[in-house]
Amino acid sequence: RPATGPGGAKPSVNVADLIGPTWYLTSWTTSHGLTVLPDTDRPPTLVFDSRTAAHSDDPTNTASWAVRLGKGTLTGVERTTTALPQDAQTRAVNAAVTEVLSGNATWQIVGPTLTIRKAPGQSLRYSTALPVKTRAATAAPSLAAAVGRTWTLTSVTSAGRTWVPKTAQPSTLHFWSGGEAQEDDGVNNIEWSWHQSGFTLIWTKIWSTGVGTSGPTREVDLAVAAILQGRTSWSLEGDNLVISAPHAGRLSFSSDPGNPVVGTAAVTLEAVHGCGPQTCGRGLVRGAVTIANARGIVVWRMPVTPVDGGNDLLQAGTYTVTAKIKDGVCTPNTVTVVLGRASHVTLSCKDGISSD
């Protein structure tokens, strides 16, 4: 009969079972046979991204690994790692993981448990389930706590150094419910989609206004773009948010609790094009947009284009939106802004209409 593990689960050395899940470190065994439980503020993790790449989080720093996975075998070489100060508990985790994953090792999955072994007697034990020991203190919170707040970038760790952005305007990040996020570097608006899976955020870039930048702003843009792609780890403690990626570095944000939660409104101008008495079609156009609150006070005035709808940050409420376009008119419309959500409004316009 084939060997079975606890509960009758059959051991697996199928590489496909190893790739993809987030593996939480539950314990490690030293060369002296001592079993140690991690005592970090969050569970250390390991993710095999493919047969040739993996990343580990200890969880202060994130390391990327070049790996070669075989049927029950593993060869690893650490490639890059962030270099933030660690406490004693995190240093112990980092040393244990680095020792076992570097060089040649064997591995086996039984049920939700992954064991990676290296002679003489050293091993790492992981699980796809968040460890019970730390579940009460470190169960992944919902990112809903970050939604609707203005997160200002305070530091960047990239290419082995940590620096404070010196941009003319603070670079900010806003999370909207429904899985959207907006980055503002003071020059461009960049839209992202995000999906939370425990302590992992999965990012996809949607679009950008695409205005060229230089100097400190471009330095921030390149670092943020490199980090906010694919999978990142994250932590949220009060008014401090940290996002890190194994290959690119770490972003630290802060949020002023005195700033009210906001929503956003993007504006699209859709015009019917006239040719004499005939209608030639319709399309999106540029225009000068004004947004006024319920008391008639203008709170936002700026040009919009077919690719840049403004996305201004507004308090909750109903607003009247008007616009002026070249050789035409637009019918005013209203938009209701909801806290922590991205709203959108379209104005119907007519341009190029002949007096015939």
N, C-alpha and C positions, 0 to 999 in steps of 0.2 A: 504493500500500500504506500502511496506517496505520503511524505511527511506533511503534517499540518501544524498550524500555530494555535494560539489561544482561541477558544471558541470554534475550532474546526476550520479556521481560515487557512487556505493554502498559500505557502510562500510564493512570491512572484519576483522574478528577475527580468521582467519584461520592461525594456527601456521606456516604452510608451506610458507605463503606469507611473514612472518617475517624473516625467516632464509635465509641467503645467501647474500642479497644485502648490499652494503655499505650505511648506513644512515647518511646523513650530518645534523648536528644540525643547525636549522634555527632560533630558539628562545627558551626561557624558561620563565615560569611564576612563580613568587615567591608566598609565602603564603599570601602576602599583595595584590596580584592581579596585580603586576607590570610585564609587559612583557619586557624582555631584549633580545637584539640581541647580538650574540657573536662578539667580536672585536679582534679575534686572527689572527695571520699571515696566518694560514691555517684553513680551516673549521674543527671543531671537528667532530669526526665520532664515529659510533657505529655499530658493526657487531655481529649478532647472528650466531655463528658457528654451533650450534646444539640446541636441546631442553634443553640442560644442560650447555652450555658454551657460553660466549660472550666476546668481548673485546672492550674497548673504548679508544679513543685517544683524548687528550684535547687541542692541539696536542703536547705539550712538553713531556708529559709522557703518557705511555700506561698502562692500567689496564686490568687485566683479571677478569672475573666474573663467579661464579657458579650461574646458573639460573635454575628455574623451570617454563617452559612456559605452559600455559593452554589456553583455548579458551577465549581470551581477558583478561587473567590474567598473572601476572609476579611476581615471587619472586626472589630477587637477593641478593647475598652476594659477596662483593669484596674479591678476593683471593690474588693476587699479583699486585704490581705496580712498575714501575720504579720511581726513586726519584731524578730527575734533578730539578735544580732551575727554578721557574716559575715567570713570570711577573704577575701583578695584573689582567690583562684580562684573562689569562689562569687559575689563581687560582679561579676566579669567575666561569668559566665554570666547572672546576673540582668539586667545591663545589655543584653546581646545579645538575650536573649529578649524583654525589655520593649520594646526598640527595634523589633523586627520585628513583634511581635504587636499593637502599638498602631497603630491606624489601619487603612489598607487594605493588603492583601497578596494574593498569589496562591499557590496550592498545587497540588501534584501528587504522586500516589503511583505509584511504580514498584516492583513486587514488595514487599519489606518496608520500602522506604525512602520517607519523606515529606520533601519539600522545600518550605519556605515561603519565598517571595521577596518582597523589598520594594526599591523603587528607593531610592538608586542602587547596585545590586549587592549589597545586604545579603541574607543568607539564613540559614536554620536548616535543618540536616539531621538528621532523626530516623530511627530504625529500631525495628521491633517486636522485634528481637533485641537482647539485652544487648550493649553494645559490647565487642569483643574486647579493646580496650586496657585496660579496667577489669575484665574478667570475673574474673580470678584474684583480685583484691583485693576486689571488691565484689559478686560473685555473691550473690544474695539468700540468706541463711541460712534454715534451717528454723526456724519459730517453736517447734519442739520444745524448743529451748534455754530457752524461757521457761515451758514447761508445768510445772505443779506447784509453782512458786515463789510466794512472797508478794511482790507488787509494790506498794510503798507510794507513793502520790502525793506528790511533793515540790514540784512547781510547776505552775502553770496559766498559759498565755498565752491571753487572751481579750479581745476588744474593744480590742485595741491595748496592753494592759498585761500584765505578768507578775507573778504574786503567789504567795505560799506559803500553802497552806491552813491555816486556824487552827481546824479542827474539834476537838471534844472528843476524838474518837477518830480515828486515822489512816484515811483512805480508801484501800482496797486493791483490787487487781484480781488475779484468779487465772485462768490459762488452763488448761483441761482438754483432754486429747487427745480427738479426736472432734469438735472444732470448737465446744466450749462454753466460756463464760467467765462468771465470777461477780464482780460488783462489790459491795463492801460499804462503805457510807458511815458505818457506825457506828449507823445507824438502820434502813436498808433493805438487803435483798439484791436485786440486779437481775441477772437472767440474760440473757446475750447468746449469739448464735451468731456465729462468725467463720469466714471462709474466706481463706486466704492465696493471693495471686497475685503472686509476686515480692516487690517492696517495697510492695505494696498489701495492705491488710486490708479485707475487705468485712464490715460488721457488720449484724446484725439483732437488735433487741430482742425477747426472748421474753416475759418477764413481770417484774413487780416486786411486792414486798410492799405497796407503796403507802401507807406511813405518812407523814403530812405532816411536813415539815421546815421549819426557819426559820434565819435568821442565816447563819453561815459554812457550815453543812452544806447549806443550800438553794443557796447560791452555787456550791458545788462540784457539787451535783447538776445544776444547770442547765448549767454549763459542760461537764461530762462527757457529759451527754445530747446536747448539741449537737454535740460532737466525735465521739462514738462512734455515728454513724449513717451509713449508706452507705459510701463509700470513704474510707479514710485511708491515709496513708503511715506507715511505721514504720522504726525502726532499733534494733538491739540491740547494745550494746557492753559486754561483761562483765556488770556488775551494774546497768547503766543502760538503760532502755527509754524510747523517745520515740515518741509517737503524735501525728500532726498531721492536720488536716483543712483544706482550702482556705477554707471559709466560716466556720469556727468557732474555730480556734486550735490549741493544742498542749498535750499532757499529758506531763509528765516523771515517770518512776517510778524507784525504786531498789529493789534487793533485797539483803538482808543475806545474804552467803554463809554466815554461821553458822547461819541458819535452815534446818532440814531441809526437804526436799521433802515435801509433804503431799498428801493426798487429801481427799475430802469425802463425807459421807453425808447424804442427805435421807430423811426418814421420812414415810410416809403411813399414816394410821389409817383403815381401812375397816370400818365397823360394819354388822352385820345388825340391823335394827330389829325388835323384837318387839311384838306386840299380843296380850296374853294368851298363849294357846297357839299363836297364829298368827304367821307371819313377814310383816311388812309391807313388806319391801324392804331395800335397803342403800344406803349412802352414806358419804361422807367426813365425819369428825368431828374435833373438837378433843380434845386430851388432853395430859397431862403426860408427857413422854418422858424416859427415862433410858438412857444408853449406857454400858456397862461393858466394860473390856478383858478379855483372856484371864485375867488374875489377879483379876478381880472388882472392880477399882478403877473407880469411876464417873469418867468423863472428860467427860461432858456431861449436863446436866439442864436442860430448858427446855420450855415449852409449844410445841406445834405446832398449826397450823390447816390447813384444806383448801388454803389458798394459800401457806402458809409452812411448808416441811418441815424447817426448821432449817439444813440444809447446813453443819454444823459441820466445821471443818478437823481432820483426824485423821491420825495416823501409819498406815502400812500395817499391816494385821493384820485379825483377825476379832474382831468385837464382838458382845455380846449386847444386844439392844434390848428394853426393856420399856416399858409405858405404862399410865396410869390414865386412864379416862374417866368422865364423870358417869353414874351409874346403870348401870354395866356393867363388863365385864372384857375384857382383850386377851390374846391368846396371844403369849408372847415369841417373838422371831425373831432370827436372826443376819444380819450383813452383813459382807462382806469388802471392806475399803477397799484400793484399789490406788493406788500413788503416781501423782499427776498425773491422776487420773480422778475423775469425779463418780459416786458410787455411790448406790443407792436401795434402800430396803427398805419393804415393806408389812406391817403387822401386822393380823391379823384380829381383830375385836372383836365383842362382842354387847352391846346395850344395851336397856333398857326391857323386859326379859323378866319376865313375870308368874310368880308362884309357883303359879298354878292348875294 
